[in-house]
């Protein structure tokens, strides 16, 4: 039987909460971008949302289970979304969408890196242990 997860100190809980908030904010952003901003609902709308969010959804279980390796891999994946947001920000009609995506990505990346670092220092564990 697996041992229960150790209780997190307050600074780790805050950092994890911020990282997960940005993660779910990015999911919500793509939902709003696909369903609300894009005019007209067609069969393609949920398919587009799924294509945009599938790389994020793959990591959901590991993030909720507090797996450090998942947080590390998510940091790599979020850089792809950051790149997408920067490209979107250069399109004048959709600039605010790109800036929003970039801000969510930066918050998530920084919070996840801080969380990994603080967790490793507090519990004296390696990334892959």
C-alpha positions, 0 to 999 in steps of 0.5 A: 500500500502506498504511503500517504503524501507528506503534509506541505508547509504553507509556502509550498501550498501557496506556490502549488496553488498558484501553479495549479490556478495558472494551469486551470486558468490556461484551460479556461482561457482556451475554452473561452477563446474557442467557445466565446471569442470564435463566432458560431458554434460548430462541431469543430469547436470542441475538436479545436479546444481538445487539440489545444488542451490535450497536451495540458490534459495529459498532465492533469493526473500527475499535477493533482497527485503532486508528482514532481516529475510531472511538474518538471515536464509541464514546465517544458510543455508550457513553453510551447504555449508561451511561444503560441501566445507570443505569436498571437500577440503580434496579430493586432486584432488578437493581441490581448488574447496573446498577452493573456496566454503569455501571462498565464504561461509565465505565471505557471512556469515560474510557480512550477519551477519555484514549487519544484525547488522549494519541495526538493529543498524542504523534503531533501529529495531528488527530482526522480526519486 
